[in-house]
Amino acid sequence: MHRVCLTLPTHRSCPATITAVAGEAAYGAREFGVEVHLLVLDSAAPAERAAHRAAVAALPPAPGVVVHHLDEDDQRAFLRGTVTAAGLDGADRLLDLMLPAGVSYGACTNRAFLLAEALGCASVHRRDSDSRYQLLGGKPVFPIHHELAVLGRRAADVAGSVTRSRLDPGCADRTVAVAGASFIGEPSVDLAELRALDPEAYREVVGLSVPVGHPEIWRRNLIDEAFRGAGDTPFTTDLTTLTLVSPARVDMCNIALGREVYGRVPLPPATDTIGTDYFLLHLVRHARLPGVLHNRHIVNYHTDERRSDEGFLAYQLRFAKYLLATPHLDAVYAELAAAGEALLGPDGLIRPAAVAAPLRASAGAGPTGNEDRLAVLDRRYRSLGGRYATAADLFAARRERLLAEARADMADFALLVDAWGTLTAHAKGAAVNHLPHLATAHAPAVTR
């Protein structure tokens, strides 16, 4: 049976989200006749993890759905088995990149990718713990509806079933590699308070994320649209577009990728850095692989933890590290854009070596200007006082470390890209040896 992986990585309390995503899994299995493996990757604290375990245990059996709830001990056992079986040098370093001590949006998704390979899945569908589904007529609007309808099919065969096509006919014989939408609700990056306190400071700070060289009118538009998703208009009817999907039009809480993408190249494993997990979306677009953009947007909201002083500082650090990663990634994206279809081999699949090369170049000499970015943050945040001045103190204390990490993160990513093909090849064997229930599970079942 065709298997897919619907994954929910989490490091916070989210029992209600687990229940809701299980509903989406049941919908996908029922409507499309596939086997949906709901994979909850749990890095939450013990009390929250216990609540998640209870939520999983309370899920009603659903035909075609297999639920896996893996804590970090489970994940580490699987990863160590995979790395050991792969026989690669630097096994401990690879394990650290796959399951770091800090929060890593890329690493948690990479773990889902490897586990999906172990389960024999054809695609990974990612959701987030701080989001929920829209309702239409009292029923949830599930993105998996469009994802399962198009992923893995020839673009030419999909063209007749979407609302519109904006795809170059030269890409018609290629497989649809990505399907996604955005969000409505609160901004994906929690900067609303900054914007309210000082709109000019907001524009200057957010402007640091815009690639150098954009015309001023484009810069203004990009700053105005940044992190705002699809606005606040609720869903009423489906709209689907076959196209080269722009990373700016989708959100990682509402995305699905085919294994021909994530089986070839992982995501950046950078810790405490938002935004880097969009890398594969840039890669897919630059390689001219077709995708479907739809409008079943998920509702984004901010948790109470984000509002606390500790949560605020943690998030501002992740935002600062994103701004420092941006010029490195922009340099890589420019190289990928220049390569275009040369990113693909004769088999039409992405060539990992073509991705690793610009990453190493960026980690070497790399782009300049990050010192200036930190100076802008320092000046603007200190002018706001309060928690922002405290964040500025944190950035100043870690200045050299932050600058070094922006370069090192690119080198780490290149290392992981080099190892990825070998890791994915050994994932299934590691699951059999270390988490046998993963390899042998059949629907309906609940594991752990």
The 8 nearest C-alpha neighbors of each residue, nearest first, counted from 0:
[[1, 2, 33, 34, 32, 63, 3, 120],
 [2, 0, 33, 34, 3, 121, 120, 32],
 [3, 1, 120, 34, 33, 35, 121, 0],
 [2, 4, 120, 35, 122, 121, 36, 123],
 [3, 5, 36, 123, 35, 115, 37, 6],
 [6, 4, 124, 37, 123, 125, 36, 38],
 [5, 7, 38, 125, 37, 39, 4, 124],
 [6, 8, 39, 126, 127, 38, 125, 40],
 [9, 7, 40, 39, 41, 107, 6, 127],
 [10, 8, 41, 11, 128, 42, 40, 7],
 [9, 11, 43, 42, 41, 12, 8, 44],
 [12, 10, 43, 9, 13, 47, 128, 44],
 [11, 13, 47, 14, 43, 10, 51, 48],
 [12, 14, 16, 15, 128, 11, 17, 51],
 [15, 13, 17, 51, 16, 54, 12, 18],
 [16, 14, 18, 17, 13, 19, 54, 20],
 [17, 15, 19, 13, 18, 14, 20, 128],
 [16, 18, 14, 20, 15, 19, 21, 13],
 [17, 19, 21, 15, 16, 20, 22, 14],
 [20, 18, 16, 22, 21, 17, 15, 23],
 [19, 21, 23, 22, 17, 18, 16, 24],
 [22, 20, 24, 18, 23, 19, 17, 25],
 [23, 21, 19, 25, 20, 24, 26, 18],
 [22, 24, 20, 26, 21, 25, 141, 27],
 [25, 23, 21, 27, 22, 26, 35, 28],
 [24, 26, 22, 28, 23, 27, 61, 29],
 [27, 25, 23, 29, 24, 28, 30, 22],
 [26, 28, 24, 30, 25, 29, 31, 23],
 [27, 29, 33, 32, 25, 63, 26, 31],
 [30, 28, 26, 27, 32, 31, 25, 63],
 [29, 31, 27, 28, 26, 32, 144, 33],
 [32, 30, 33, 28, 27, 29, 147, 148],
 [31, 33, 28, 29, 30, 34, 27, 63],
 [34, 32, 28, 1, 31, 2, 35, 0],
 [33, 35, 63, 2, 28, 64, 1, 3],
 [34, 36, 64, 3, 4, 28, 24, 2],
 [35, 37, 4, 65, 66, 64, 38, 5],
 [38, 36, 66, 5, 6, 4, 65, 67],
 [37, 39, 6, 67, 36, 5, 66, 68],
 [38, 40, 68, 7, 8, 6, 41, 67],
 [41, 39, 8, 69, 9, 38, 70, 7],
 [40, 42, 70, 9, 43, 69, 39, 10],
 [41, 43, 10, 71, 9, 70, 40, 44],
 [44, 42, 10, 11, 48, 41, 47, 45],
 [43, 45, 47, 46, 48, 42, 10, 11],
 [46, 44, 48, 47, 49, 43, 50, 42],
 [47, 45, 49, 48, 44, 50, 43, 12],
 [48, 46, 50, 12, 49, 44, 45, 43],
 [47, 49, 45, 51, 50, 46, 43, 44],
 [50, 48, 52, 46, 51, 47, 45, 53],
 [51, 49, 47, 53, 48, 52, 54, 46],
 [52, 50, 54, 48, 14, 53, 49, 55],
 [51, 53, 49, 55, 50, 54, 56, 48],
 [52, 54, 56, 50, 51, 55, 57, 49],
 [55, 53, 51, 57, 52, 56, 14, 50],
 [54, 56, 52, 57, 58, 53, 51, 17],
 [55, 57, 53, 54, 58, 52, 445, 59],
 [58, 56, 54, 55, 53, 59, 52, 18],
 [59, 57, 55, 56, 60, 54, 18, 21],
 [58, 60, 61, 57, 56, 55, 21, 18],
 [61, 59, 443, 58, 62, 444, 64, 445],
 [60, 62, 64, 25, 443, 63, 59, 442],
 [63, 61, 443, 64, 442, 60, 28, 25],
 [62, 64, 34, 442, 28, 443, 35, 61],
 [63, 65, 35, 442, 443, 61, 62, 34],
 [66, 64, 36, 444, 442, 443, 445, 37],
 [65, 67, 37, 445, 36, 446, 38, 444],
 [68, 66, 38, 446, 37, 39, 69, 445],
 [69, 67, 39, 447, 38, 40, 446, 66],
 [70, 68, 40, 73, 41, 67, 39, 74],
 [69, 71, 41, 73, 72, 42, 40, 74],
 [70, 72, 74, 73, 75, 42, 41, 69],
 [73, 71, 75, 74, 70, 76, 69, 77],
 [74, 72, 76, 71, 70, 75, 69, 77],
 [73, 75, 71, 77, 72, 76, 78, 69],
 [74, 76, 78, 72, 77, 73, 71, 79],
 [77, 75, 73, 79, 74, 78, 80, 72],
 [76, 78, 80, 74, 75, 79, 433, 430],
 [77, 79, 81, 75, 80, 76, 82, 74],
 [80, 78, 82, 76, 81, 77, 75, 83],
 [79, 81, 429, 77, 83, 78, 82, 84],
 [82, 80, 429, 78, 84, 426, 79, 83],
 [81, 83, 85, 79, 84, 80, 90, 78],
 [84, 82, 80, 86, 85, 81, 79, 90],
 [83, 85, 81, 86, 82, 80, 425, 429],
 [84, 86, 82, 83, 87, 422, 425, 421],
 [87, 85, 83, 84, 82, 88, 90, 421],
 [88, 86, 85, 90, 89, 82, 83, 418],
 [87, 89, 90, 86, 91, 93, 92, 85],
 [90, 88, 92, 91, 93, 87, 94, 86],
 [89, 91, 93, 92, 88, 82, 87, 94],
 [92, 90, 94, 93, 89, 95, 79, 82],
 [93, 91, 95, 89, 94, 90, 96, 97],
 [94, 92, 96, 90, 95, 91, 97, 89],
 [93, 95, 91, 97, 92, 96, 98, 90],
 [96, 94, 99, 92, 98, 93, 97, 91],
 [97, 95, 93, 94, 99, 98, 268, 92],
 [96, 98, 94, 106, 95, 99, 93, 110],
 [97, 99, 95, 96, 94, 106, 100, 75],
 [100, 98, 95, 101, 96, 97, 103, 102],
 [99, 101, 98, 102, 95, 270, 103, 96],
 [102, 100, 99, 270, 103, 271, 98, 269],
 [101, 103, 271, 270, 104, 100, 99, 272],
 [104, 102, 270, 106, 105, 271, 269, 268],
 [105, 103, 107, 106, 276, 108, 102, 273],
 [104, 106, 276, 268, 266, 108, 267, 103],
 [105, 107, 268, 109, 103, 97, 108, 104],
 [108, 106, 110, 109, 105, 104, 103, 8],
 [107, 109, 111, 110, 105, 106, 112, 104],
 [110, 108, 106, 112, 111, 107, 265, 105],
 [109, 111, 113, 107, 108, 112, 114, 106],
 [110, 112, 108, 114, 109, 113, 115, 107],
 [113, 111, 109, 115, 110, 114, 108, 116],
 [114, 112, 116, 110, 115, 111, 423, 426],
 [115, 113, 117, 111, 116, 112, 110, 118],
 [114, 116, 118, 112, 120, 117, 113, 4],
 [115, 117, 113, 119, 114, 118, 120, 112],
 [427, 118, 116, 114, 426, 115, 119, 430],
 [119, 117, 115, 116, 120, 438, 114, 437],
 [118, 120, 116, 117, 115, 2, 121, 427],
 [121, 119, 2, 3, 115, 118, 122, 116],
 [120, 122, 3, 258, 2, 257, 119, 123],
 [123, 121, 257, 3, 258, 256, 120, 4],
 [122, 124, 4, 255, 256, 5, 3, 125],
 [123, 125, 255, 5, 254, 6, 4, 122],
 [126, 124, 6, 254, 252, 5, 255, 253],
 [125, 127, 252, 7, 253, 6, 124, 128],
 [128, 126, 252, 129, 7, 130, 8, 125],
 [127, 129, 130, 13, 9, 16, 7, 126],
 [130, 128, 127, 300, 299, 301, 302, 131],
 [131, 129, 299, 298, 128, 300, 127, 297],
 [130, 132, 298, 297, 299, 133, 16, 129],
 [133, 131, 297, 139, 298, 140, 134, 141],
 [132, 134, 140, 139, 297, 298, 131, 135],
 [133, 135, 139, 138, 137, 140, 136, 132],
 [136, 134, 137, 138, 139, 140, 133, 235],
 [135, 137, 138, 134, 139, 235, 140, 133],
 [136, 138, 135, 134, 139, 133, 140, 132],
 [137, 139, 134, 135, 136, 140, 133, 141],
 [140, 138, 134, 133, 132, 141, 135, 137],
 [139, 141, 133, 134, 132, 295, 138, 135],
 [140, 142, 143, 139, 144, 23, 295, 132],
 [143, 141, 144, 295, 145, 146, 140, 253],
 [144, 142, 146, 141, 145, 147, 27, 23],
 [145, 143, 142, 146, 147, 141, 148, 27],
 [146, 144, 148, 143, 147, 142, 149, 293],
 [145, 147, 143, 178, 148, 144, 149, 150],
 [146, 148, 145, 149, 144, 150, 143, 31],
 [149, 147, 145, 146, 144, 150, 31, 143],
 [148, 150, 147, 146, 152, 157, 151, 145],
 [151, 149, 175, 152, 147, 146, 176, 257],
 [150, 152, 175, 174, 149, 176, 257, 153],
 [153, 151, 174, 150, 175, 149, 154, 156],
 [154, 152, 174, 156, 155, 173, 172, 175],
 [153, 155, 171, 157, 156, 175, 174, 173],
 [154, 156, 171, 158, 153, 157, 172, 159],
 [157, 155, 153, 154, 158, 159, 152, 160],
 [156, 158, 154, 155, 160, 159, 149, 153],
 [159, 157, 155, 160, 156, 161, 154, 164],
 [160, 158, 157, 161, 156, 155, 162, 163],
 [159, 161, 157, 158, 162, 156, 163, 239],
 [162, 160, 239, 163, 158, 159, 240, 157],
 [161, 163, 239, 238, 240, 160, 164, 159],
 [164, 162, 240, 161, 241, 239, 165, 158],
 [165, 163, 241, 240, 166, 158, 242, 161],
 [164, 166, 242, 241, 167, 163, 240, 243],
 [165, 167, 242, 164, 241, 168, 243, 170],
 [166, 168, 169, 170, 165, 171, 242, 243],
 [169, 167, 171, 170, 166, 172, 155, 165],
 [168, 170, 167, 171, 172, 166, 173, 287],
 [171, 169, 168, 173, 172, 167, 289, 166],
 [170, 172, 155, 154, 168, 173, 169, 153],
 [173, 171, 170, 153, 154, 155, 174, 169],
 [174, 172, 153, 170, 171, 154, 175, 288],
 [173, 175, 153, 152, 151, 154, 176, 289],
 [174, 176, 289, 290, 150, 151, 154, 152],
 [175, 177, 257, 290, 256, 174, 150, 289],
 [178, 176, 256, 290, 255, 175, 257, 291],
 [179, 177, 291, 255, 146, 290, 292, 254],
 [178, 180, 254, 292, 253, 249, 255, 293],
 [181, 179, 249, 293, 296, 294, 253, 292],
 [180, 182, 249, 250, 296, 228, 229, 248],
 [183, 181, 296, 297, 228, 298, 229, 299],
 [182, 184, 298, 231, 230, 229, 299, 228],
 [185, 183, 299, 298, 231, 300, 186, 182],
 [184, 186, 300, 299, 187, 183, 301, 227],
 [187, 185, 227, 226, 188, 189, 184, 228],
 [186, 188, 226, 189, 185, 227, 299, 228],
 [189, 187, 186, 226, 190, 318, 227, 191],
 [188, 190, 191, 186, 187, 192, 301, 185],
 [189, 191, 193, 192, 188, 194, 186, 201],
 [190, 192, 194, 193, 189, 195, 186, 188],
 [193, 191, 195, 194, 190, 196, 189, 197],
 [194, 192, 196, 190, 191, 195, 201, 197],
 [193, 195, 198, 201, 191, 192, 197, 196],
 [194, 196, 192, 193, 197, 191, 198, 201],
 [197, 195, 193, 194, 192, 198, 383, 200],
 [196, 198, 200, 194, 199, 195, 193, 201],
 [199, 197, 194, 201, 200, 202, 195, 196],
 [200, 198, 202, 201, 197, 203, 194, 204],
 [201, 199, 203, 197, 198, 202, 379, 204],
 [200, 202, 198, 194, 204, 199, 203, 193],
 [203, 201, 199, 205, 200, 204, 206, 198],
 [202, 204, 206, 200, 201, 205, 199, 207],
 [203, 205, 201, 206, 207, 202, 200, 376],
 [206, 204, 207, 202, 203, 208, 201, 222],
 [205, 207, 203, 208, 204, 209, 202, 222],
 [206, 208, 205, 204, 209, 322, 203, 372],
 [209, 207, 206, 205, 322, 325, 210, 204],
 [208, 210, 206, 207, 211, 218, 221, 205],
 [211, 209, 212, 208, 213, 329, 326, 207],
 [210, 212, 213, 209, 326, 207, 208, 214],
 [211, 213, 214, 210, 215, 209, 218, 217],
 [212, 214, 211, 218, 217, 215, 210, 209],
 [215, 213, 217, 216, 218, 212, 219, 211],
 [214, 216, 218, 217, 219, 213, 212, 220],
 [215, 217, 219, 218, 214, 220, 213, 221],
 [218, 216, 220, 214, 215, 219, 221, 213],
 [217, 219, 215, 221, 216, 220, 213, 222],
 [218, 220, 222, 216, 217, 221, 223, 215],
 [219, 221, 223, 217, 222, 218, 224, 216],
 [220, 222, 218, 224, 223, 219, 225, 217],
 [221, 223, 225, 219, 220, 224, 206, 218],
 [222, 224, 220, 221, 225, 219, 202, 227],
 [225, 223, 221, 222, 227, 220, 226, 228],
 [224, 226, 222, 227, 223, 221, 228, 205],
 [227, 225, 187, 186, 188, 228, 224, 189],
 [228, 226, 186, 225, 224, 230, 229, 187],
 [229, 227, 182, 181, 230, 226, 183, 186],
 [230, 228, 183, 182, 181, 227, 231, 296],
 [231, 229, 183, 228, 227, 232, 184, 182],
 [230, 232, 183, 184, 233, 229, 182, 228],
 [233, 231, 230, 234, 183, 229, 235, 184],
 [234, 232, 231, 235, 133, 183, 296, 134],
 [233, 235, 236, 295, 232, 133, 135, 294],
 [234, 236, 233, 135, 237, 232, 295, 134],
 [237, 235, 234, 238, 294, 295, 135, 233],
 [238, 236, 294, 239, 235, 295, 293, 234],
 [237, 239, 293, 162, 294, 236, 240, 161],
 [240, 238, 293, 162, 161, 292, 163, 237],
 [239, 241, 163, 292, 291, 164, 242, 162],
 [242, 240, 291, 164, 290, 165, 166, 163],
 [243, 241, 166, 165, 290, 244, 289, 240],
 [242, 244, 289, 284, 290, 287, 245, 166],
 [243, 245, 242, 290, 284, 292, 246, 291],
 [244, 246, 247, 248, 243, 284, 249, 280],
 [247, 245, 248, 280, 249, 281, 244, 277],
 [246, 248, 245, 249, 250, 228, 225, 244],
 [249, 247, 246, 245, 181, 180, 250, 228],
 [250, 248, 181, 180, 246, 179, 247, 251],
 [249, 251, 181, 252, 253, 180, 254, 182],
 [250, 252, 253, 254, 249, 125, 277, 126],
 [253, 251, 126, 127, 250, 125, 254, 130],
 [254, 252, 251, 250, 180, 179, 126, 181],
 [253, 255, 179, 251, 125, 124, 178, 252],
 [254, 256, 124, 178, 123, 177, 179, 125],
 [257, 255, 177, 123, 122, 176, 258, 124],
 [256, 258, 122, 176, 259, 260, 121, 177],
 [257, 259, 262, 261, 260, 122, 121, 256],
 [258, 260, 257, 262, 261, 263, 348, 176],
 [261, 259, 258, 263, 262, 257, 264, 256],
 [262, 260, 258, 264, 263, 265, 259, 112],
 [261, 263, 258, 260, 259, 264, 423, 420],
 [262, 264, 261, 260, 420, 351, 259, 349],
 [263, 265, 261, 416, 262, 351, 260, 419],
 [266, 264, 261, 109, 416, 267, 419, 263],
 [265, 267, 105, 276, 268, 278, 109, 279],
 [268, 266, 412, 105, 269, 275, 276, 265],
 [267, 269, 106, 105, 96, 103, 266, 270],
 [270, 268, 408, 267, 103, 272, 271, 105],
 [269, 271, 103, 272, 102, 101, 268, 99],
 [270, 272, 317, 102, 103, 101, 273, 269],
 [273, 271, 317, 321, 320, 270, 269, 318],
 [272, 274, 321, 317, 275, 318, 271, 104],
 [275, 273, 276, 277, 321, 272, 104, 278],
 [274, 276, 277, 273, 278, 267, 272, 105],
 [275, 277, 105, 278, 274, 266, 104, 267],
 [278, 276, 275, 280, 279, 274, 281, 246],
 [277, 279, 281, 276, 280, 275, 266, 282],
 [280, 278, 282, 281, 277, 283, 266, 276],
 [279, 281, 283, 282, 278, 277, 246, 284],
 [282, 280, 284, 278, 279, 283, 285, 246],
 [281, 283, 279, 285, 280, 284, 286, 278],
 [284, 282, 286, 280, 288, 281, 285, 279],
 [283, 285, 287, 281, 286, 243, 282, 288],
 [284, 286, 336, 282, 287, 339, 283, 335],
 [285, 287, 340, 339, 283, 284, 288, 342],
 [288, 286, 284, 285, 283, 289, 243, 340],
 [287, 289, 283, 286, 284, 176, 243, 173],
 [290, 288, 175, 243, 242, 176, 287, 154],
 [289, 291, 177, 175, 178, 242, 244, 243],
 [290, 292, 241, 178, 240, 242, 293, 177],
 [291, 293, 240, 179, 239, 180, 178, 244],
 [294, 292, 239, 180, 238, 295, 179, 291],
 [293, 295, 296, 180, 238, 237, 239, 292],
 [296, 294, 142, 293, 180, 140, 297, 234],
 [295, 297, 182, 181, 294, 180, 183, 298],
 [296, 298, 182, 132, 131, 133, 183, 299],
 [299, 297, 183, 131, 182, 130, 184, 132],
 [300, 298, 130, 184, 185, 182, 183, 297],
 [301, 299, 185, 129, 130, 184, 302, 298],
 [302, 300, 305, 129, 303, 299, 185, 189],
 [301, 303, 304, 305, 300, 129, 306, 11],
 [302, 304, 306, 305, 301, 307, 310, 300],
 [305, 303, 302, 306, 307, 310, 309, 311],
 [306, 304, 310, 303, 302, 307, 311, 301],
 [305, 307, 303, 304, 311, 310, 308, 302],
 [308, 306, 310, 304, 309, 305, 311, 303],
 [307, 309, 311, 310, 312, 306, 386, 305],
 [310, 308, 312, 307, 311, 313, 305, 304],
 [309, 311, 305, 307, 313, 308, 304, 312],
 [310, 312, 308, 314, 309, 313, 305, 307],
 [313, 311, 315, 309, 314, 310, 390, 316],
 [314, 312, 310, 316, 311, 315, 309, 317],
 [313, 315, 317, 311, 316, 312, 310, 318],
 [314, 316, 318, 312, 317, 313, 319, 311],
 [317, 315, 319, 313, 314, 318, 320, 312],
 [318, 316, 272, 271, 314, 320, 315, 319],
 [317, 319, 315, 321, 316, 320, 273, 314],
 [320, 318, 316, 322, 321, 317, 315, 323],
 [319, 321, 323, 317, 272, 322, 318, 324],
 [320, 322, 318, 324, 272, 319, 323, 273],
 [321, 323, 319, 325, 320, 324, 208, 318],
 [322, 324, 320, 321, 325, 369, 405, 319],
 [325, 323, 321, 405, 327, 322, 326, 320],
 [324, 326, 328, 322, 327, 323, 329, 321],
 [327, 325, 329, 328, 324, 366, 330, 323],
 [328, 326, 330, 324, 325, 329, 361, 366],
 [327, 329, 331, 325, 330, 326, 332, 324],
 [330, 328, 332, 326, 331, 327, 325, 333],
 [329, 331, 333, 327, 328, 332, 326, 334],
 [330, 332, 328, 334, 329, 333, 357, 358],
 [333, 331, 329, 335, 334, 330, 336, 328],
 [332, 334, 336, 330, 331, 335, 329, 337],
 [335, 333, 337, 331, 332, 336, 338, 357],
 [334, 336, 332, 338, 337, 333, 285, 339],
 [337, 335, 285, 333, 339, 334, 338, 332],
 [336, 338, 334, 335, 339, 333, 285, 332],
 [339, 337, 335, 341, 336, 342, 334, 340],
 [340, 338, 286, 336, 285, 341, 337, 342],
 [339, 341, 286, 342, 343, 338, 287, 285],
 [342, 340, 343, 338, 339, 344, 286, 353],
 [343, 341, 340, 349, 350, 286, 353, 339],
 [344, 342, 349, 348, 341, 347, 350, 340],
 [343, 345, 346, 347, 348, 350, 349, 342],
 [346, 344, 347, 343, 348, 341, 349, 350],
 [347, 345, 344, 348, 343, 349, 350, 173],
 [346, 348, 343, 344, 345, 349, 173, 340],
 [349, 347, 343, 346, 344, 350, 259, 345],
 [348, 350, 343, 342, 351, 344, 263, 347],
 [349, 351, 352, 353, 343, 342, 344, 348],
 [352, 350, 354, 353, 264, 349, 355, 263],
 [353, 351, 355, 354, 350, 356, 417, 416],
 [352, 354, 351, 350, 355, 356, 342, 357],
 [355, 353, 351, 352, 356, 357, 358, 350],
 [354, 356, 413, 352, 358, 353, 357, 416],
 [355, 357, 359, 358, 354, 353, 352, 360],
 [358, 356, 360, 359, 331, 355, 361, 354],
 [359, 357, 355, 361, 356, 360, 409, 413],
 [360, 358, 362, 356, 361, 357, 410, 363],
 [359, 361, 357, 363, 358, 362, 356, 365],
 [362, 360, 365, 358, 359, 363, 327, 357],
 [361, 363, 406, 359, 409, 410, 360, 365],
 [364, 362, 360, 365, 361, 359, 406, 410],
 [363, 365, 362, 361, 366, 360, 367, 406],
 [364, 366, 361, 363, 362, 327, 360, 367],
 [367, 365, 327, 326, 364, 368, 361, 330],
 [366, 368, 369, 365, 326, 370, 364, 371],
 [367, 369, 371, 370, 372, 366, 326, 323],
 [368, 370, 372, 371, 323, 367, 373, 402],
 [369, 371, 373, 368, 372, 374, 402, 367],
 [372, 370, 374, 368, 369, 373, 375, 376],
 [373, 371, 369, 375, 374, 370, 376, 368],
 [372, 374, 376, 370, 371, 375, 377, 369],
 [373, 375, 371, 377, 372, 376, 378, 370],
 [376, 374, 372, 378, 377, 373, 379, 371],
 [377, 375, 373, 379, 374, 378, 380, 372],
 [376, 378, 374, 391, 375, 380, 379, 381],
 [379, 377, 375, 381, 376, 380, 374, 382],
 [378, 380, 382, 376, 381, 377, 200, 375],
 [381, 379, 387, 383, 382, 377, 388, 378],
 [382, 380, 388, 384, 383, 378, 379, 377],
 [381, 383, 379, 380, 384, 378, 388, 387],
 [382, 384, 380, 381, 387, 379, 385, 388],
 [385, 383, 388, 381, 387, 382, 386, 380],
 [384, 386, 387, 388, 389, 383, 381, 390],
 [385, 387, 389, 388, 390, 384, 308, 312],
 [388, 386, 380, 390, 389, 385, 384, 383],
 [387, 389, 381, 384, 391, 390, 385, 380],
 [390, 388, 386, 392, 387, 391, 393, 385],
 [391, 389, 387, 393, 388, 392, 312, 386],
 [390, 392, 388, 394, 377, 393, 389, 380],
 [391, 393, 389, 395, 390, 394, 396, 388],
 [392, 394, 390, 396, 391, 395, 397, 389],
 [395, 393, 391, 397, 392, 396, 398, 390],
 [396, 394, 398, 392, 397, 393, 391, 377],
 [395, 397, 393, 394, 398, 392, 399, 391],
 [398, 396, 394, 400, 395, 399, 401, 393],
 [397, 399, 395, 401, 400, 394, 396, 402],
 [400, 398, 402, 401, 397, 403, 396, 395],
 [399, 401, 403, 397, 398, 402, 404, 405],
 [402, 400, 404, 398, 399, 403, 397, 405],
 [401, 403, 399, 405, 400, 404, 398, 369],
 [404, 402, 400, 406, 401, 405, 407, 399],
 [403, 405, 407, 401, 406, 402, 408, 400],
 [406, 404, 324, 402, 408, 403, 407, 323],
 [407, 405, 362, 404, 403, 408, 409, 410],
 [406, 408, 404, 410, 409, 405, 411, 403],
 [407, 409, 411, 406, 405, 410, 269, 404],
 [408, 410, 412, 362, 407, 411, 406, 358],
 [411, 409, 407, 413, 362, 412, 408, 359],
 [412, 410, 414, 408, 409, 413, 407, 415],
 [411, 413, 409, 415, 267, 414, 410, 408],
 [412, 414, 355, 416, 410, 415, 411, 358],
 [415, 413, 411, 417, 412, 416, 410, 418],
 [414, 416, 418, 412, 417, 413, 419, 411],
 [417, 415, 413, 419, 418, 414, 264, 412],
 [418, 416, 414, 415, 419, 413, 355, 351],
 [419, 417, 415, 416, 421, 420, 422, 414],
 [418, 420, 422, 416, 421, 417, 415, 423],
 [421, 419, 423, 422, 418, 263, 424, 262],
 [420, 422, 424, 419, 423, 418, 85, 425],
 [423, 421, 419, 425, 424, 420, 85, 426],
 [422, 424, 426, 420, 425, 421, 113, 419],
 [423, 425, 421, 422, 426, 420, 427, 85],
 [426, 424, 422, 423, 428, 427, 81, 85],
 [427, 425, 117, 423, 429, 81, 428, 424],
 [428, 117, 426, 430, 429, 425, 431, 116],
 [429, 427, 431, 430, 425, 426, 432, 117],
 [428, 430, 81, 80, 432, 426, 427, 431],
 [429, 431, 434, 427, 433, 428, 432, 435],
 [432, 430, 435, 428, 429, 438, 434, 433],
 [433, 431, 429, 430, 435, 434, 428, 80],
 [432, 434, 430, 77, 429, 431, 435, 76],
 [435, 433, 430, 436, 437, 431, 432, 77],
 [436, 434, 431, 437, 438, 430, 432, 433],
 [435, 437, 439, 440, 438, 434, 446, 431],
 [438, 436, 435, 440, 439, 434, 430, 118],
 [437, 439, 435, 436, 431, 118, 440, 430],
 [438, 440, 436, 437, 435, 441, 431, 118],
 [441, 439, 436, 437, 438, 442, 444, 65],
 [440, 442, 443, 439, 444, 65, 63, 64],
 [443, 441, 63, 65, 444, 64, 62, 440],
 [442, 444, 62, 64, 65, 63, 61, 441],
 [445, 443, 65, 442, 66, 441, 446, 440],
 [444, 446, 66, 65, 67, 447, 443, 56],
 [447, 445, 67, 66, 68, 444, 436, 65],
 [446, 68, 67, 445, 69, 52, 66, 56]]
